[in-house]
Amino acid sequence: MVWERHPRGTLLRCLEGTIDESLRRDIRQGASAALAARTRGVSEHRINEEGAPSHFVTLWHEPLVLRGEMLGVLSVLWEGELRATGRPLGLVPKLAEQAADALERANLLHNLSAAASTDPLTGVPNRRACEERLERELVRSVNEEAPLSLLLVDLDHFRAFNQRNGDPAGDRLLRESARAWAEQLRGSDLLARIGGGEFLAVLPDCPPEGAMVVANRLRAVTPRDQTCSVGVVTWDGICDGELLFARAERTLKRAKDRGRDRVELLAPAPKADA
């Protein structure tokens, strides 16, 4: 069993072989102790099964350390007492080296993928990640016949705010806005930064009336006494993601043209008309 160290210091099981159910708690406790002590732990357990002679199993917990960093723990179980078998004594540390290398590669690939799909300033997904998610949600909406809405949100007079207060203040406004808006969304929703002061929220399973409620919540929590305009569109079940986004842009422009600090809705046309 391979355990990966969570940033908070706890263990997450990421790979598991065939493990005796009665030993799971002992395995986790032993792995946690090896992680805390940064040293291997070996123990023997007597198994008493009804109708069968008792026997020993050995648990070996080997820390996964690479260049001084504690990545996790490798837990190995085998039948028999430790002194009765010599071969695992040399194999377990070698397996641990390979597991540490594998975890480091997996983490590196994950971090590279996350960096390519994350806006570095606000920490929310970027436009590329949003477009990929939108395409998946369109397919899911077709399969499940579920509504799908978009909110295109733009900070009003963001350029003027930067000129008046400086770029660092503008960056703080973007980060605070992204955080405040994300807190108003469900776990299944997505908030992404499109560029400048413009963000897109993808709301699966959300009809027009629900999207309007969410849009007004976002407008209400915009920080630093700033305002935002929101264009709301709901998918008509026909257009592609590019056209749906273009409709959101037109709806946002209408909100801007009508005075800003407001929400405008473009409801889906009846399918026959579409």
Secondary structure, 3 states (H helix, E strand, C coil): CEEEECCCCCEEEEECCCCCHHHHHHHHHHHHHHHHHCCCEEEEEEECCCCCCCEEEEEEEEEEEECCEEEEEEEEEEECCHHHCCHHHHHHHHHHHHHHHHHHHHHHHHHHHHHHCECCCCCCECHHHHHHHHHHHHHHHHHHCCCEEEEEEEECCHHHHHHHHCHHHHHHHHHHHHHHHHCCCCCCCEEEEEECCEEEEEEECCCHHHHHHHHHHHHHCCCCCCCEEEEEEECCCCCCHHHHHHHHHHHHHHHHHCCCCCEEEECCCCCCCC
